[in-house]
Amino acid sequence: MTRLILALLLLAAPAAAQPVLPDRPIRMIMTGAAGGGTDAPSRLVAGLMQELLGRVVVVEPMPSGGGVVAVTTVARARPDGMTILSATSAIMTLPYIEPETPYRARRDLIGLSQMNAGGNILMVNPAMVPARSVTEFVAWAKQQPDETPVGNYGHGSSAHLFAALFGQQAGLRFTHVPIRNGLLTNLLGGHVCCVFIDTSSASSQLRTGNLRILATSGPGRLAALPEVPSFTELGYRNFNPLIWQGFFAPIGTPPEIVELLGKAIHDGLHQPAAAQRVRDWGFEPVGSLPAQFNARLAEEDRIWGEVAAATGIRAAR
């Protein structure tokens, strides 16, 4: 009789309340420019969230200040789940290089989901650099009378840190050449002899033979480039982080809202059609849940701190 009464009470108890978002559009603030590399992925996720959550999601590009305006706008927004951020892994590295960066990603934001992952690759112009391996490249660079000009996406990018880290560990003298647009064009034109570039941006040249890939970041080889060794397997330290695009909410957003938004992104990106679109853009789909993404952010924060210390690139704190 006691068990029967308990069962009846459980049946009569109301189900745990599901979080309800306010009935207005969700703002997705994007660090990149309209039409840039993060635009189409952001709009893909916005569409998936709209379908799964029943709320209009409006993408708003805010590229000013290298994405700083976008990050700070979201960090200062009301933490109710109605303003989220679409950003790349650069938001983790910039504060270690630029002392005046007004945010710290893990202090001011909470991760919702990591969308994708790709490598930063070391690519050379064969007309300028005869090397076919990292070992040959190091030997060649050490024989040059001047510093080797290496191109990347600019001061504070993960490519900048990887270039500095590689030069420090290999004993090379690099001239850092920041090129925010047209990195491949400058490499093909001979303005720089090598670049650190993401696999997505380099996808048009990966199989042409016009340029040569020597190594990639990440803990192991990339599925898209199985023949290319990683810096990690070649013995270089702290090259584990990959580049990615992810989604964030302001710190202080209720955990149940974080889970609701993160699960919508996770579920959407695990749909086969959505995952294939991510692959078509040169990345591997991830679609992590909030706990997984925030653990990844904590690990990367630790690694980038070590890299900044090792290379002498460190922001005042």
Legacy VTK file of the C-alpha trace (Angstrom):
# vtk DataFile Version 3.0
C-alpha trace
ASCII
DATASET POLYDATA
POINTS 317 float
0.000 0.000 0.000
2.868 2.373 0.861
4.543 1.708 -2.483
1.230 2.266 -4.292
0.725 5.632 -2.564
4.290 6.740 -3.431
3.780 5.732 -7.058
0.544 7.722 -7.247
2.244 10.757 -5.703
5.069 10.591 -8.250
2.596 10.395 -11.094
0.701 13.364 -9.728
3.848 15.498 -9.232
4.409 18.137 -11.932
7.253 17.482 -14.369
10.415 19.532 -13.925
9.842 22.873 -15.542
11.656 23.346 -18.833
13.387 26.699 -19.306
11.390 29.097 -21.423
13.090 31.746 -23.515
11.485 35.187 -23.810
9.257 35.531 -26.856
11.566 37.728 -28.915
14.414 37.173 -31.414
17.796 35.888 -30.246
20.693 38.146 -31.256
23.744 36.252 -32.502
26.599 38.767 -32.449
29.427 37.676 -34.761
33.079 38.714 -34.475
33.634 38.419 -38.233
32.433 40.486 -41.153
29.402 39.786 -43.320
30.502 37.452 -46.104
33.646 36.423 -44.205
34.714 32.961 -43.145
32.530 32.873 -40.035
29.402 34.255 -41.701
27.963 31.174 -43.413
28.680 28.891 -40.410
27.011 31.398 -38.080
23.939 31.532 -40.279
23.830 27.738 -40.470
23.751 27.496 -36.672
21.237 30.352 -36.435
18.914 28.411 -38.725
19.349 25.214 -36.724
18.638 27.004 -33.448
15.591 28.695 -34.922
14.240 25.323 -36.039
14.865 23.591 -32.705
14.030 26.414 -30.289
11.155 28.105 -32.107
12.795 31.521 -31.829
14.018 33.773 -34.641
17.835 34.078 -34.508
19.259 37.238 -36.083
22.964 37.280 -37.029
24.654 40.661 -36.460
28.256 41.031 -37.733
30.451 43.242 -35.514
34.026 42.950 -36.861
35.255 46.260 -35.411
38.349 46.116 -33.269
39.273 42.649 -34.422
36.092 41.295 -32.866
36.572 43.046 -29.528
33.381 45.074 -29.978
31.370 41.902 -30.552
32.818 40.118 -27.513
32.313 43.047 -25.160
28.781 43.637 -26.474
27.792 40.097 -25.558
29.724 40.109 -22.281
27.741 43.188 -21.160
24.372 41.937 -22.401
21.595 40.797 -20.081
22.373 37.118 -19.245
18.981 35.772 -20.280
20.020 33.689 -23.292
18.755 36.190 -25.842
22.183 37.564 -26.817
24.878 35.068 -27.830
28.287 35.310 -29.458
29.709 33.582 -32.520
33.496 33.768 -32.373
36.669 31.966 -33.367
39.469 30.610 -31.202
41.223 33.985 -31.603
39.247 35.268 -28.617
41.357 32.937 -26.464
44.725 34.148 -27.758
44.298 37.898 -28.213
44.314 38.781 -24.478
47.737 37.151 -24.097
49.237 39.453 -26.706
47.309 42.720 -26.510
47.579 44.223 -22.996
44.570 46.484 -23.536
42.123 43.744 -24.502
39.079 44.533 -22.330
37.833 40.966 -21.963
38.923 37.503 -20.857
36.863 34.821 -22.527
36.556 32.497 -19.530
35.940 35.349 -17.104
33.253 37.128 -19.112
31.601 34.371 -21.171
30.260 30.841 -20.802
30.698 28.388 -23.664
27.611 26.923 -25.340
29.108 24.713 -28.050
32.187 24.315 -30.215
31.015 24.103 -33.798
34.058 22.807 -35.646
37.804 22.188 -35.579
40.611 22.659 -38.071
44.365 23.008 -38.096
46.763 25.873 -38.592
49.128 24.610 -41.259
52.650 25.672 -42.169
52.534 26.185 -45.922
55.471 27.245 -48.115
55.954 28.508 -51.645
58.095 25.808 -53.361
59.509 28.408 -55.745
61.130 30.116 -52.752
61.558 27.282 -50.255
62.928 23.930 -51.499
62.115 22.122 -48.229
59.798 19.119 -48.296
59.693 18.567 -44.547
59.865 20.591 -41.351
63.412 19.344 -40.756
64.495 20.553 -44.191
62.666 23.854 -43.663
64.505 24.520 -40.385
67.854 23.755 -42.042
67.010 26.019 -44.985
65.827 28.900 -42.801
68.969 28.791 -40.660
71.093 29.265 -43.778
69.289 32.454 -44.847
71.184 35.707 -44.224
68.042 37.579 -43.164
65.081 36.779 -40.969
62.503 34.563 -42.650
59.237 36.448 -43.393
56.299 34.370 -42.149
52.743 35.475 -42.840
49.747 34.929 -40.604
46.421 36.533 -39.754
47.741 39.301 -37.598
48.873 40.271 -34.161
47.129 38.155 -31.554
45.907 35.384 -33.865
46.611 31.770 -33.009
48.690 31.622 -36.207
50.876 34.424 -34.829
51.409 32.512 -31.594
52.122 29.270 -33.446
54.670 31.048 -35.652
56.385 32.554 -32.615
56.322 29.213 -30.800
57.737 27.341 -33.788
60.504 29.892 -34.254
61.365 29.776 -30.555
61.517 25.972 -30.404
63.304 25.544 -33.747
65.789 28.357 -33.125
64.675 30.376 -36.145
64.577 34.146 -36.717
61.189 35.112 -38.126
59.858 38.441 -39.303
56.189 38.477 -38.380
54.111 39.704 -41.343
50.467 40.303 -40.384
48.130 39.841 -43.356
44.440 39.885 -42.439
43.230 39.481 -46.020
44.848 37.796 -49.006
47.255 35.548 -47.105
47.424 32.973 -49.906
47.728 35.693 -52.543
50.770 37.092 -50.774
52.302 33.624 -50.501
51.686 32.803 -54.167
53.043 36.226 -55.131
56.281 35.696 -53.206
55.731 38.516 -50.707
56.241 35.961 -47.942
57.862 32.550 -48.303
55.688 30.744 -45.792
52.450 31.192 -43.864
50.546 29.794 -40.942
47.002 29.510 -42.283
43.860 27.597 -41.375
42.822 24.592 -43.439
39.526 26.195 -44.427
41.156 29.275 -45.995
43.793 27.096 -47.662
41.315 24.521 -49.007
41.513 25.829 -52.583
45.264 25.136 -52.654
45.518 21.917 -50.655
45.730 19.617 -53.687
46.998 21.864 -56.486
50.722 21.405 -55.899
51.336 25.149 -56.219
52.049 25.341 -52.502
53.463 22.780 -50.088
52.170 21.848 -46.628
54.828 20.826 -44.126
52.957 20.372 -40.823
49.744 21.150 -38.989
48.684 22.039 -35.478
46.653 19.615 -33.398
47.342 16.550 -31.267
47.451 14.304 -34.341
47.022 14.280 -38.086
43.945 15.907 -39.594
41.356 13.768 -41.343
41.541 16.121 -44.339
45.364 15.835 -44.536
46.293 12.329 -43.381
49.673 12.480 -45.089
50.777 15.656 -43.274
52.460 15.246 -39.852
51.454 17.355 -36.881
53.962 19.522 -35.055
53.095 17.510 -31.955
54.178 14.209 -33.472
57.365 15.886 -34.707
58.243 16.732 -31.106
57.176 20.379 -30.885
55.416 21.280 -27.637
52.106 23.105 -27.096
50.878 22.764 -30.693
47.827 20.780 -29.536
45.160 23.499 -29.917
43.168 23.481 -33.111
41.331 26.470 -34.522
37.567 26.538 -34.197
34.381 28.542 -34.236
32.157 28.427 -31.176
29.182 30.011 -29.462
28.991 31.766 -26.097
26.580 33.454 -23.709
27.303 36.147 -21.114
28.644 34.928 -17.795
25.797 34.654 -15.311
23.378 33.096 -17.796
21.307 30.542 -15.854
22.664 26.974 -16.237
19.349 25.678 -17.567
19.406 28.312 -20.349
23.038 27.471 -21.150
22.069 23.802 -21.449
19.032 24.596 -23.589
20.997 26.704 -26.076
24.025 24.405 -26.109
21.918 21.301 -26.693
20.105 22.971 -29.582
23.445 23.714 -31.277
24.726 20.217 -30.441
21.623 18.489 -31.811
21.523 20.653 -34.912
25.156 20.095 -35.840
24.776 16.348 -35.416
22.248 16.278 -38.217
24.046 14.642 -41.206
23.307 17.483 -43.637
24.629 20.132 -41.241
27.742 18.102 -40.425
28.470 17.682 -44.127
28.246 21.423 -44.721
30.867 21.968 -42.015
33.139 19.450 -43.779
32.549 21.212 -47.096
33.978 24.365 -45.495
37.240 22.542 -44.657
36.570 21.788 -40.992
35.605 18.768 -38.946
32.201 19.108 -37.233
32.241 18.999 -33.419
28.938 20.203 -31.955
29.947 19.793 -28.326
27.743 20.256 -25.268
28.489 23.118 -22.824
30.431 21.015 -20.306
32.698 19.634 -23.036
33.293 23.028 -24.611
34.087 24.747 -21.316
36.571 22.001 -20.419
38.227 22.584 -23.807
38.382 26.322 -23.144
40.058 25.774 -19.764
42.699 23.529 -21.335
43.403 25.974 -24.167
43.649 28.872 -21.737
46.333 26.961 -19.849
48.255 26.118 -23.025
48.116 29.641 -24.460
49.400 30.979 -21.139
52.382 28.645 -21.419
52.951 29.625 -25.050
52.844 33.329 -24.206
55.390 32.789 -21.440
57.657 30.665 -23.638
57.673 33.115 -26.527
57.811 36.290 -24.459
54.444 37.419 -25.820
52.407 38.219 -22.766
49.669 40.702 -21.974
49.694 42.647 -18.743
47.161 41.286 -16.264
LINES 1 318
317 0 1 2 3 4 5 6 7 8 9 10 11 12 13 14 15 16 17 18 19 20 21 22 23 24 25 26 27 28 29 30 31 32 33 34 35 36 37 38 39 40 41 42 43 44 45 46 47 48 49 50 51 52 53 54 55 56 57 58 59 60 61 62 63 64 65 66 67 68 69 70 71 72 73 74 75 76 77 78 79 80 81 82 83 84 85 86 87 88 89 90 91 92 93 94 95 96 97 98 99 100 101 102 103 104 105 106 107 108 109 110 111 112 113 114 115 116 117 118 119 120 121 122 123 124 125 126 127 128 129 130 131 132 133 134 135 136 137 138 139 140 141 142 143 144 145 146 147 148 149 150 151 152 153 154 155 156 157 158 159 160 161 162 163 164 165 166 167 168 169 170 171 172 173 174 175 176 177 178 179 180 181 182 183 184 185 186 187 188 189 190 191 192 193 194 195 196 197 198 199 200 201 202 203 204 205 206 207 208 209 210 211 212 213 214 215 216 217 218 219 220 221 222 223 224 225 226 227 228 229 230 231 232 233 234 235 236 237 238 239 240 241 242 243 244 245 246 247 248 249 250 251 252 253 254 255 256 257 258 259 260 261 262 263 264 265 266 267 268 269 270 271 272 273 274 275 276 277 278 279 280 281 282 283 284 285 286 287 288 289 290 291 292 293 294 295 296 297 298 299 300 301 302 303 304 305 306 307 308 309 310 311 312 313 314 315 316
